[in-house]
Amino acid sequence: MLAMDVNENAGGLSARDAFTFIASMLAPTRGRGRPAWSTRTMTTPAFAHLFEPLEIRGKRLKNRIMSSGHDTSMPTDNLVNEQLIAYHRARAEGGAGLIVLQVAGVHDSARYTSHVLMATDDACIEGYRKLAQTCHAHGTVVLSQVFHPGREIMESSDGLLAVAYSASSVPNERFRVMPRALDQAMIDEIVGGYAAAARRLHQAGIDGVEVVASHGYLPAQFINPRVNRRTDGYNGELEQRLRFLREVIAAVRAATDEQFIVGLRISADERDPEGLTEDESLAAVQLLQTQLDYVHIVAGTSASLGGAVHIVPPMAIEAAYLAKEAGTFKACLDIPLFVTGRINQPQEAELILARGQADVCGMTRALICDPQMPNKTDTGHVEDVRACIACNQACIGHFHKGLPISCIQHPETGRELIFGERRQAPQRKRIMIAGGGPAGMKAATVAAQRGHDVTLYEASSQLGGQVLLAQLLPRRSEFGGASTNLQREMQLAGVRVVRNTRVDRALVEQEKPDMVIVATGAEPYWPAFERGGELQVVDAWQVLRDEVQIGRSVVVVDWRCDWIGPGIAERLVRAGHQVQLAVNGTHCGENLPLYVRDQLAGELHKLGVPITPYARLYGCDDNTVYLQHTASGEPMLMENIDTLVLCQGHQPLDTLGAELQGLVEFRRIGDCLAPRTAEEAIYEGLKVAWEL
């Protein structure tokens, strides 16, 4: 799905011609000449840079699209399994030029989660070999990250706190870990672990490794003078602080051969007062580059809440936001520069490459959302790309729950062993879909793809359901892409869409479908509460639709603890209202993915929005909102209030189900079954259509 600014600024050109024009205008003349590690063949003209091959140590990347290393929570017993292989097979089949596998622990003390892959035993080799062969069969180069977290320990397998190690005994803020300083014997052991892991990966047929020095992990803890307070030869000037990393790289080289790629991932800036700065990271990679085949930059650190947001930056952060820093690094290096940082769509990657800011673009969530993105782009079908909206809900959100990652728009991701191959239905049926929200659109698409005759009816003039409201929240406009993407998929699948038509018993009797899928959604829930006086009470939908005039002093009561309450609060503050947010949870955004929650909490703090946790709505009168502390039961009062905004969740709209009883076979999906999120709605649309 092409970005709207390309379409709107093109002066009447088609989206594709407009993009070709923009890319040609931005493409620089490369003063150094074309480096020896690059070869060129022209493919799709609008994406000539994106599909230019790149050769590193004899390994040929067929394009510049990388699935960067990311944990999937799929391994079992810390080993590669069939689920992980199927996941990466889908991205290799989809045309990714480079897949960097998730971190492989190099030492027993590197177990930062209970489901991390480990390369500390020869038992790992067979799984890696099968994974490498699977991806190689599709022409994809495969690397693996090699990893030690140092003090960044999230959890253990048995619930006990692990002993963490670092360059020095300097605590981690985010996980509240006080590490033990490494002694020389253990440093040597860990360096040897990197070498042994690389040897096993090489033996398995993996093309190379990426040493992880990003996000404040162990190598970065040695580089950072605010964390490394040693008094031996590993501290002092930068060259001394690089000693650990130099030993690791040298050991990896010695354990492999001349064809084995060795790269380094590092945060260009850790985005934290105590983290590595851009100047420090740049100076480090300049000194290290003679030992490396490439440098891969990201941003942020695992050590703090604010820095960790950049591990998987949410939609509130600008797309391709590290392009400028990538250009700075590339101009100072003589080896390829890779960059990852919310590069969601192929045109964003093309522009980065055309400007000469990087040589390879990490597009991980883009590939989670649409594994076929490279093939679609290369064959001239960029308008069919299912664009990532950076909601973080089912990818990193699942990881933080210890669950296999997926995608709210593409629930087939992570479930490739179940939904990997679209099967034709044994019998063609006439399917009526009632409701054009995410659930209905996904069900319609999959049913039509499987050969059914599908008509979707929407009661209003617009498709999208609650997505149309979600995109109106501050810094959430990209969420509307979920509706755009689903509409395009329905179009490609041949679904008939009838708008401004509500499905009822009479229509079903007239059309005589074989099955009705009820996806009629939900409406705002207004709980029973004590109410007296004239204080204005409205709900979130009324605010977003601009149906009401809001008073100056506002209380937003948030039962769900998701996007809506904080989003409404931010919207009203930016409109000039005085706003207080009362959440029925331990903190704002309790139900949101961590990086989304923390970024949102930071934004509300900057805006000066007071947040009251543990707050249950009790009632209101002329100018007072009465709350009850959910733990103590004590009253809490908010006075001199003009408007109370209810963000109290939703209740199902399910009158149609009762009408259809005994008339036709039907299934309920999405919010009309039980109000939840877009993720459940789209998954249920997939599942019910799969079973038809």
N, C-alpha and C positions, 0 to 999 in steps of 0.2 A: 504494500500500500504506500504510494508515494506521499511525501509530506505535502501539506496543503500549500506551503509557501512556494514550492516549485510550480504548482499549478497556477496560483494566483498571480505570480510575478512574471509569467512567461509571455505576456503580450499577445495572446492568441495562439501561441505554439502549443502543440500537444505536450503532455507531461514528459514524454520520452525525449522529444526534440529540445524542450526547454532544459531538461537535465543535461543533455549533450552540450548545449551552449554554455551552461553555467560551468560545467566541468572543464571545458576547453579554456574558458576565460581565467579559471583559477589555477590551471596547471602551470607550474613554474618551469623555467629552463634550468636544468640541473648542471651546475657549474663544474662539479667534480668529474663529470662523465659517468657512464653507467658502470657500476662496480662489477667485479668479476663474479660475484655470487648471484647475479641476476641474468635471466634470459627473457626474451620478449616474443610473444606471439599474440596477435590481435584476435579477439573474439567479439563479444558484444560491444559495439562502438561506444555506447553510453557508459559502459563500465570497463573500459579498456585497461585501466590500472588495477581494478579489482580482480580481473581474470588474467593478469600477467603472471606467468609462472615465476617461481623463485627457487633457486638452487642453493642449498646449504650442505656442505660436506658431502656432495654427491647425491643428496636426497632432494627430489624435485617436488615442491609444493605446486599443485596445478592452479591454485589461485591464492589470494591473500586473505582468505576468510579462515579464522581460527576459532575453534571451540576451546576456550581457555580452561585451565584446570579448575574444577569446581566439585565440591563434595556432593554426592548423590544420595547418601544413606542407603544405597542398594547392596553393598557387599554383605556377605554373611561369613562369619568366622574370620573377618578381616581379610578375605580373599576375593578375587574376581569370581563372579558367578554368572549364570546365564542371563539374569535380568540386566546386569551391567553391560554384558556383551551386546544384548539386543538393543539397549539404549544407544550405545555408540554406533552400532551397525546402522541404525536409522539415520544418524547424522553423516556417516560416511556415504551411504546410499544417496543422501540428499545433496552431496557434492562438496562438503567441507574439505578445504585443502589441507588443513592441519587440525588434528585433535590432540590436545594436551590432557592427559588423564589426571584425575584427582590425585591429591597428595598420597605418596607412599611413605609411611613411617620408616625411618632408618635405624631406629634404636627403640628398645622397649619403653624408654621414658618419653617417646614421641607420641604416645597414644592420647591425643588431645580430645578424642571422642570415643565412644564405645564401638563405633562402626567404621573407624578409619581403616583404609587399606594398609597392610604392612608388607614390607619387602625385606623382612629380617630373617627369612627362612626359605630354603629352596622349594618349599611347598607352594610358594607363590608363582613359580615359573610357569607351570602349565596353564594356569588361568590367563596370565599375561600373554603367553604365546598364542592362545586361541583368540584373544581379543585383538592382538596385532594382526594375525592372519586375516581375521574378519574385515578389519578396516583396510588393510593393504589390498584386499581383493577389489576394492572400489577406488584404488589410486590415492588413498589418503595417507599422509605421513602421520605417524603416531609417536608422541613423546609422553613421558610420565614425569610428574613433579616428584622430587625427592625432598624430604621434609622433616624438620624438627621444630616444634612450636616454642621450645624454651619454656618461659613462664606462662604462655597463653594456653592454659589447660581448661577446657570447658567442663568436662565431666569424666567419670571413670565408668568402667563396666559393671562395678559392683556397688556403686553409691558412696564408696569411701573417698575421701579427698586424697588425691595423688600427691606424691612428692614431685614438685616441679623444680627444674634446673634452669639457670640462666648464667649470663656472663658474671653478674653480681647479684647480691641479695637486695634487689630493688623491686618493690611490689608492683603487681599489675592492678590497675584501678578497676577495670571492668569485671573481672572474675574474682577479685579480692584474694589473689594468690601471692603469697610471700615465697619466692623461690630460694633454693639453695645455690650458692655460687659453685660453678663447676671447678673441680680440681683438674690438674694436668692429666691424670690417668683417665678420667672420664671424658675429657676433651678428646684425647687420643682415641678412646673407644667410639665416640660418636663420629669422629672423622672417618674411622675405619668402617662404621656403619653406613655412611654415605657411599663409600667405595664398594662395599659388599652389595648394597642395594642396586647400585648402577650395574655391577657385574651381572646380577640376576636378571635385571631388565634387559640388558644387552643379550644375554643368553636366550631370553624369551623372544627376541626379535623386535623389541621396541627400538625405535630409531634414535633415541637420545633421551636426555633428561633435562628438566628445568629445575635448577636449584632455587628453592623458595626463600628469598630474603625480603619478601614484601610483608606488609601489614604487621610489622613489629615482631615477627617470629625470630627464632634464635639467631640466625646470622645478623639480622638487623639489630638485635640486642647487643651484639659485639660492636657493630659499627657506631651505634648511638653513644656519644660521650656522656649523655645524661643517664644512661642505663649501665654502661660499662664503666665501672669504677675500680677495676682491677689494678694491681700494682706490679704485675708481671709483664712479660713481653707482648701481651694481647691488648694493652691499653697505652695511651699516649697520643701521638699524632695519628692522623688518619691511616697512614700506612701500617702502623702497629695494630690499629683497630680492625684492619682488613686481614690480619694474619689468619684468623680462624677461617674466613671464607676462602682465602687463597689456598689453605691446606685442604679444604673440602674439594675445591675444583681440581687441584692437582691430584688428589687421591682418586677422584672419579675418572680423570683422564688416564691415570696409570692402570685402572682396573678394566678399561674398555679398549677400543682401538681407534684408528684415525678416521673411520667413517661415522663414529658415534658423535651425535650432536650434543653439545653442552651449552645451555643457555642459563640466564639468570633473570628471575622476576624480582623487582624491587618497587617499593612505593616511591613515586617521584616526589611526593610530599606526604607525610603521614597525617597531615591535617590535625595536629595535636600540639599543644604547647611544649610537651616533653618529647615529641616525636622527631624523626628525621626531617630536616628541611629539604627543599628542592636543591639548594646549593650543596648540601652534604651528600645527598644521593647522587647528584650529577658528578661531583668530584670522585665519589667512590667508583662509579661505573667507568669513568674515564681511566682510572688506574687499573681496573680489572679487565678491560676489554681485550687485551692481548691474550687472555686465557679463555675467552668466551667466543661463541659463534653468534650470539645475539643477546640483546637486552630487551626485556619485556617490562614496561612500566604500567603501574596501576596507581591508586591513591589510597590513603587512609591507614589505620592501624587497628588491630584487634584489642589494643590495650585500654581504650577509652570508648565510652558510648558515642561521643561525637565523631571520633575517628573511625569507628567501626561502621558507621553509616555508609562509608565509601567502599566497603567490601562488596556490597551489592547495592549501588545507589538507586534509590526509588525515583518515581516519576517527578517528584518535586525538584530534582536536580536536572540541570540542563543536559540534553542529549549531546553525546560526543564531547563532553566537557573537558577532557584532558588533551584535546587536539593541540592546543597552544603549547602545553608543557612537552608533549611529544615532539613538536617541532624544535623546541629548545634542545632536548636531548639528542635528537637525530643530527642536528647541526654540529654537535660536539663529538660524535662517534664515527668510527670507520667501519662498524659492523651493523647488521640490520637492527632496526628498532621496531619492536612490537608494542602496540598500545591497546589497552582494554579500559573501558569506562563509559558505559551506557551508549554504545554504538548499536542502535536498535535496527537500523534499516540500511539496505545496501547503498543508497545514495549518500548517506553520511560517511560510510567507509570509503566510497569512491572519492569524495572530496578531500578527505584526510590524505589519501594516497596521492591524489592529483596535486595537492599542495606540497608534496614532498615532506609531510610531517611524520610519516611512519612508513614502514615496509609491509606490515601485516596488521590486521585489525581483529582484535578479539570481539566476537559477536555471540557470546555464549547464550544469553537469554533469548536473543533473536533465533538461535537454533533450537533452543528448548521449545519456543513457541511455534516455530515452523522449521522442522528439520530439512524440508525441501527448498528453503530459501535460496541457497546457492544455485541449484538447478533451475528454479523458476527465473531467477535473475539472468542467468547465462543464456537462457533460451528466449529471452524477450518477454517474459510474463511477470515483470516486476509488480504490476498492478494486482497480481494474485497472491503476493506475499502476505502472510498473516503477521502483521507487525506486533511485536512485543509492546505492551503498555507499561512495563516496569512497575506492576502492582506489587510484586514480591510475595504474593499470597501463597502460591502453590510450589514455587521453586525454593527460595531460601526459607520461606515460611514453613514448608514441610521439613526442611533440614533441621531447623531449630527445634522441631518437635520430635526429631529422631525418626522421621518417616521418609520413604522414598520421594524424591522430588517429582513434580509434575508441572502442569501449566493450566491456569483456569480456562484459557481459550482453547487449549489443545490437550484435553485430559488423556489422550492416547500416550503422551509423553510419560515415561516411567512405567507404562502399562503395555509396552510393545509386545510382550509375550501373550497378551490377551487380545489387544486390538491392533496389532501390527499389520495385519493383512485384512483389507476390507472384503468380506465375503458377500457374494450375491445372494439375495434372499431365495429360498427354495420355491416361493410362490409370490407373484406380484399382487399387491393389495392396494386398494384405494385408502389413503390415509388422510384424515383431516386433523390439522393442528390448530388448536384454539389458543391463540396468544403469540404475539411476535416479540417476546422478550428473549433473553439468552437461551433459556431452556427450550422454548419452542423452535427457535431458529436452528439450534444444534440438532434437535431431533429431526427437523425437516430435512436438513442437509444430509445427515447420515442415512436416513430412510430412502431419500432419493438416490443417493450414491449406490445403495444396495439394490436398486431397481424398482422401488415402489413408486406408485403414482401419488404425488404428495401435493396438497394444497394447504397453505398456511393462511389463516384469517387473523387479522388484527383489528381490534375495535376502534382504534384511533387512526390518525393519518400517518403516524410515525412508528417505525419499528425501533425496538431497543429496550422497552420496559424501563426499569429503574436505572439502567445505564444512562438514560437521557438526563436523569437527575444527578447521578454521581459525577458526571462530567462538569456540572455547574459548580462544584465545590472548588475552593481555591487550589490552584496547582494540581488539579485533577482532570484537566481537559482531555488528556490522553486516554482516559478511561473510555471515552466515546469511541475510540478505535475498536473496542471489542464489538460494538454493534456494527461498525463499518465492515470489519473483517467477516463477521458472520453473514451479513447481507451479501457480500461478494461470494462467499462459499455457497450460499443458497442459489445465487444466480448461476454459478458454474455447474451446480448439481441439477439444475432444471426444475427447481421448486416454483410452483405458481403461488403468487402472493396476492391476497385480496385485502385491501385496507378498508377502514371505516365500516367494518362489518363485524358485529358481535355474534358469536356462535351461540345458538340456543336450540332448544328441542326441535323447533319447526325447521330450522336450517338443516339439522342433521337428518330429519325425516325426508327432507327434499333431496339432499345430496346422496343419501344412502351409502356412507363410507363403510369399509370393513372394520375400521378402528378409528376412534377419536383419541388424540393425545391432548389432555387438558393441561395447559400451561398458562393459566389466567393470572398468575402472580399474586400480589398482596397489596395491602393498603396500610397506612400508618395506624399503629395501635395507640388508643387513648385509654390509659388505665383509669380505674375508679379511684378518685382521690377527693379529699375534702376541699370544697370550693365555695367561697363566698365573696361578696363584693364584686367589683368591676375590673379587676386586673385582667389584662388581655392575655388569653391563652391561645397559642397557635402551634402547629406542628411543623416539622422540618420541610415537608413537601410544599407547604404553603409559602414558606420563606424562599425556597429555591425557585418556585414558580412566580415569585413577586406578586402573590395574590393578596398580601396584607401589608399594611403600613405598620412598621415596628416602632415601639417607643424608644426613648433614649437609653434607659437603664434596663438591661436584659439579663435574665438568668436562663441558661441553656441546661436542661437536665438530661443527662445521658445515661440511659440504662444499658445500652448495648456495648458501650466502650469500644466502638469501632471508629470508622472514618467520620461518621455523620456529625456527632456532637462537636468534636473539635473543629471540623470543617465549617459548620454553621457558626461557631464562635468566631473563627478567624474571618469569615465573610462579613459578619456584622461589625467586628472591630474595624476592619478596613473601610467599612461604610460609615464610620464615625460614631458608632454606638459604644456605650460602656457595657462591657460584657463580663459576666462571671460564668464559669463552667463548673457544674456539679456532676460528678461521675459516680455511678453506682458500682464502683470497683476500687481496687487498691491504688490505681493510678490511671491517668489519661491514656487511652489507646491500649488498654489491657489485652484486648482481643486481636490487636494488629501484629503483623510481622515486626520483629524487633527493630530493624533499621528504619522502617517506616514510622513506627511509634516514636523512636528517639528523635528523628528529624522533625517530626510534627511537634513534639514536646518542646524542642528547642525553638521552633518558630513561634509557638504560643508564648513562651517565656520572653522572647524578644519583643513581642507585641504587648507585653504586660497584662496578659489575661490571668486573673486569679483562678486557681483550680482547687476545688474542694473534693477530696476523695471520700469513699465510704458513705455516699450521700444517697438516701432513698427519698423519693418524692412523697410527701405526706399531704400537702394541701397548699392553698393560697387564699388570700383575701384581697382587700383593696390595693395594697402596695407591699405585701410581704409574701415571700415564698417560704413555706415551712418544710424542712427536711428532717430526716431521722438518720442518725449514725447507724450504719448497718451492723456494726460490731457491738457498740455499747447500748444502742437503743435511745440514746439521749437526743433531745431536739437540737436542731441547728436552724437559725433564722437568717434570711437574707432580706433586708429591708430597703424601702424606697425603690421598689422595682416597678417598672411600667409594663414589661412583657415577659411572659414565661413561654419558652420554646420547648416543646416536647420532642425529644429524640428517644422514644421508648420502644423502638423496634416496630415490628409489623405483624399483621394478622392475615391469614390466607383469604383469598377471594375464591370461593369454591361453590358458588351456587349452581354452576353448570353440572358438576358431578352428580348432584341430587337429581337434576332433570334427566340425566342420561341413564339412570338406573333402570335396568330391564329393557332398554331400547337398543343399545349397541355396546360392543366391547370397548372399554376405554381405560386409559391409564393416566394417573396424575403425576406430574413431575414439577420440580422447582418449588417456588414459594407457595403455590396453591396447595401443595402437599404439606409443606412445613416451611415457614419463612426462615431462610438461612442466607447464603451469599451466592454470588454469581458462579463461584466454583462448583458448588453442589448442583446448581441449576443446569449448567452446561454438561457436567458429568452425567446427570440423570437423563438429559436429552440424548447423549451418546448411548448410554446403556439401554434405554428403552428401544431406541431405533435398531440397535445391534441385535436385539432379541426378536424383532418382528419376523 
